[in-house]
Amino acid sequence: MNEHQVMALAAMCQVAKQVQKIAQYGSSNEHDLKILLSSIIQTSPASPEDVYQGTNNLRDGYKTLMAQLTAGAQKDVEIVKYVGGLMQLERALSANDKSLNELGKRIDDIHRRLDHFAITDDTVVAGLADIYSSVLSPLGHRIQVYGKPELLKQQLTQNKIRALLLAGIRSAVLWRQMGGKRRHFFFAKRKILAIAKSKI
């Protein structure tokens, strides 16, 4: 287990936490939203840390990860389901060359849009949400989002959640690229905790 694997896990936890906040309360942390959505367009980073502009931006994710690993019966089941769902969906994506190529093309289109708009602009968020809906959703492995029905019906809420789930897939890709495996959760828990603790 290494720092980059734990960083990718923390990022997925941070995505899950933001999805939870938007679905339940209709609000998100704008800084976290910007960092996580920006990670989607980091397709050729100089280092893994550059995906998130440094590990300092993932503090909430490291804290959430630590809480999940030390909570015992108090685990937040939603966070576990979101992170597990992201990993499952990423595996389906990595096995589908056509979807991977389409994803790359669509992210390049978003990149060009950023010459005129911020990553958190509603039109860009809608574009990222559409990538999730049209490229990732058809792969199956639907991620069930839990929240207030009146919030989940709103288009802006749906767009933010889908855009964040796309950011979660980016983190799941990084997790796999860094050698992350499911068995690490069972055999490297102490190591994960030690690394996460050193980052907050």
C-alpha positions as CSV (number, residue, x, y, z in Angstrom):
1,M,0.0,0.0,0.0
2,N,1.5,3.4,-0.9
3,E,0.7,7.1,-0.5
4,H,-0.7,7.4,-4.0
5,Q,-3.2,4.6,-3.6
6,V,-4.3,6.1,-0.3
7,M,-4.6,9.5,-2.0
8,A,-6.9,8.0,-4.7
9,L,-9.0,6.4,-2.0
10,A,-9.2,9.7,-0.1
11,A,-10.4,11.4,-3.3
12,M,-13.1,8.8,-3.8
13,C,-14.2,9.4,-0.1
14,Q,-14.2,13.1,-0.7
15,V,-16.4,12.7,-3.8
16,A,-18.8,10.4,-1.8
17,K,-19.0,13.0,1.0
18,Q,-19.8,15.8,-1.5
19,V,-22.5,13.7,-3.3
20,Q,-24.0,13.0,0.1
21,K,-24.1,16.7,1.0
22,I,-25.7,17.7,-2.3
23,A,-28.3,14.9,-2.2
24,Q,-29.3,15.5,1.4
25,Y,-28.9,19.2,1.9
26,G,-28.6,20.7,-1.6
27,S,-25.2,22.3,-0.9
28,S,-21.6,21.5,-1.6
29,N,-18.2,22.9,-0.6
30,E,-17.3,25.1,-3.6
31,H,-13.6,24.6,-3.1
32,D,-13.9,20.8,-3.0
33,L,-16.2,20.9,-6.0
34,K,-13.7,22.9,-8.0
35,I,-10.8,20.6,-7.0
36,L,-12.7,17.4,-7.7
37,L,-14.2,18.5,-11.0
38,S,-10.7,19.9,-12.1
39,S,-9.3,16.4,-11.5
40,I,-11.4,15.1,-14.4
41,I,-9.4,17.1,-17.0
42,Q,-6.0,16.1,-15.5
43,T,-5.4,13.4,-18.1
44,S,-1.6,13.7,-18.3
45,P,-0.4,14.9,-14.9
46,A,3.3,15.3,-14.2
47,S,2.7,13.5,-10.9
48,P,-0.3,11.8,-9.2
49,E,-0.5,14.7,-6.7
50,D,-1.0,17.1,-9.6
51,V,-4.4,15.5,-10.3
52,Y,-5.7,17.3,-7.1
53,Q,-3.3,20.2,-7.0
54,G,-1.6,18.7,-4.0
55,T,-2.8,16.4,-1.2
56,N,-3.8,19.4,1.0
57,N,-6.9,19.7,-1.1
58,L,-8.0,16.2,0.0
59,R,-8.0,16.7,3.8
60,D,-11.7,16.0,4.1
61,G,-11.3,12.8,2.1
62,Y,-8.5,11.6,4.3
63,K,-10.6,12.3,7.4
64,T,-13.6,10.5,5.9
65,L,-11.4,7.5,5.0
66,M,-10.0,7.4,8.5
67,A,-13.5,7.6,10.0
68,Q,-14.7,4.7,7.8
69,L,-11.8,2.5,8.8
70,T,-12.0,3.1,12.5
71,A,-15.8,3.4,12.9
72,G,-16.7,-0.3,13.3
73,A,-20.5,-0.5,13.6
74,Q,-20.7,3.3,13.1
75,K,-19.6,3.1,9.5
76,D,-21.4,5.4,7.0
77,V,-22.9,2.7,4.8
78,E,-23.7,5.3,2.0
79,I,-20.0,6.3,1.7
80,V,-19.0,2.6,1.5
81,K,-21.6,2.0,-1.2
82,Y,-20.6,5.1,-3.2
83,V,-16.9,4.2,-3.2
84,G,-17.6,0.5,-4.0
85,G,-19.9,1.6,-6.8
86,L,-17.2,3.8,-8.3
87,M,-14.7,1.0,-8.3
88,Q,-17.1,-1.4,-9.9
89,L,-18.1,1.1,-12.6
90,E,-14.4,1.9,-13.3
91,R,-13.7,-1.8,-13.8
92,A,-16.5,-2.0,-16.4
93,L,-15.1,1.2,-18.1
94,S,-11.5,-0.1,-18.2
95,A,-12.7,-3.3,-19.9
96,N,-14.5,-1.3,-22.7
97,D,-12.2,0.3,-25.2
98,K,-15.0,2.1,-27.1
99,S,-16.3,3.8,-23.9
100,L,-12.7,4.8,-22.9
101,N,-12.1,6.4,-26.3
102,E,-15.4,8.2,-26.2
103,L,-14.6,9.4,-22.6
104,G,-11.3,10.8,-23.8
105,K,-12.9,12.7,-26.7
106,R,-15.6,14.2,-24.5
107,I,-13.1,15.3,-21.8
108,D,-11.1,17.0,-24.5
109,D,-14.2,18.9,-25.5
110,I,-14.7,20.1,-21.9
111,H,-11.1,21.2,-21.8
112,R,-11.7,23.5,-24.8
113,R,-14.8,25.0,-23.1
114,L,-12.7,26.0,-20.1
115,D,-11.1,28.8,-22.3
116,H,-14.4,30.6,-21.7
117,F,-16.0,29.2,-18.5
118,A,-14.9,28.1,-15.0
119,I,-15.0,24.4,-14.2
120,T,-17.9,25.0,-11.7
121,D,-20.0,27.0,-14.3
122,D,-23.4,25.5,-14.6
123,T,-22.9,24.8,-18.4
124,V,-19.6,23.0,-17.8
125,V,-21.1,21.0,-14.9
126,A,-24.0,20.1,-17.2
127,G,-21.5,18.9,-19.8
128,L,-19.6,16.7,-17.3
129,A,-22.9,15.3,-16.1
130,D,-23.9,14.4,-19.7
131,I,-20.6,12.6,-20.1
132,Y,-21.4,10.5,-17.0
133,S,-25.0,9.8,-18.3
134,S,-24.1,9.0,-21.9
135,V,-20.7,7.2,-21.5
136,L,-20.7,5.6,-18.0
137,S,-24.3,4.9,-17.2
138,P,-24.8,2.5,-20.2
139,L,-22.0,0.3,-18.8
140,G,-24.5,-0.9,-16.1
141,H,-23.5,-0.9,-12.4
142,R,-25.8,2.0,-11.6
143,I,-24.8,4.0,-8.5
144,Q,-27.9,4.5,-6.3
145,V,-27.8,8.0,-4.8
146,Y,-29.6,8.5,-1.4
147,G,-31.1,11.9,-0.5
148,K,-34.2,14.1,-0.3
149,P,-36.5,13.4,-3.3
150,E,-37.3,17.1,-3.8
151,L,-33.6,17.8,-4.2
152,L,-32.9,14.8,-6.4
153,K,-35.6,16.0,-8.8
154,Q,-33.8,19.2,-9.5
155,Q,-31.7,19.3,-12.7
156,L,-28.9,21.3,-11.1
157,T,-28.6,18.8,-8.3
158,Q,-28.6,15.9,-10.7
159,N,-25.9,17.6,-12.8
160,K,-23.6,18.2,-9.8
161,I,-24.0,14.7,-8.5
162,R,-23.3,13.1,-11.9
163,A,-20.3,15.5,-12.5
164,L,-18.9,14.5,-9.1
165,L,-19.4,10.8,-9.8
166,L,-17.4,11.3,-13.0
167,A,-14.7,12.8,-10.8
168,G,-15.0,9.7,-8.6
169,I,-14.3,7.6,-11.6
170,R,-11.2,9.6,-12.3
171,S,-10.0,8.8,-8.8
172,A,-10.9,5.1,-9.3
173,V,-8.8,5.1,-12.5
174,L,-5.9,6.5,-10.5
175,W,-6.4,3.9,-7.7
176,R,-6.1,1.1,-10.3
177,Q,-3.1,2.8,-12.1
178,M,-1.3,3.0,-8.7
179,G,-1.8,-0.7,-8.2
180,G,-4.8,-0.5,-5.8
181,K,-6.6,-3.8,-5.2
182,R,-9.7,-4.6,-3.2
183,R,-7.8,-7.0,-0.9
184,H,-5.8,-4.0,0.4
185,F,-8.8,-3.0,2.5
186,F,-8.5,-6.2,4.4
187,F,-4.7,-6.7,4.6
188,A,-3.4,-3.1,4.6
189,K,-5.9,-1.3,6.9
190,R,-3.2,-0.2,9.4
191,K,-1.0,1.1,6.7
192,I,-3.9,3.0,5.1
193,L,-4.7,4.6,8.4
194,A,-1.1,5.6,9.1
195,I,-0.8,7.3,5.7
196,A,-4.2,9.0,6.0
197,K,-3.3,10.3,9.5
198,S,-0.1,11.8,8.2
199,K,-2.0,13.9,5.6
200,I,-4.4,15.7,8.0
